[in-house]
């Protein structure tokens, strides 16, 4: 299993083990949202067994070219102005 699939699997296990999930969301689906980064292309294929085994795990993909739906887009360099913001 690749690193991304292992990471998604660990997120699922962590959520299921959390007190918050057990108290407020027990019996609900765990939804993990993936963007369309090339590294995420094979995650569903590599997790087919896990998804089939646990009926409460769902993977959703953001639509193509939709960075506005991904709150982390543009956050990695927030402390530095982008090239487009530098005025001459």
Secondary structure, 3 states (H helix, E strand, C coil): CCHHHHHHHHHHHHHHHCHHHHHHHCCCCEEEEECCCHHHCCHHHHCHHHHHHCCCEEEEECCCCCHHHCCCCCCCCCCCCCHHHCCC
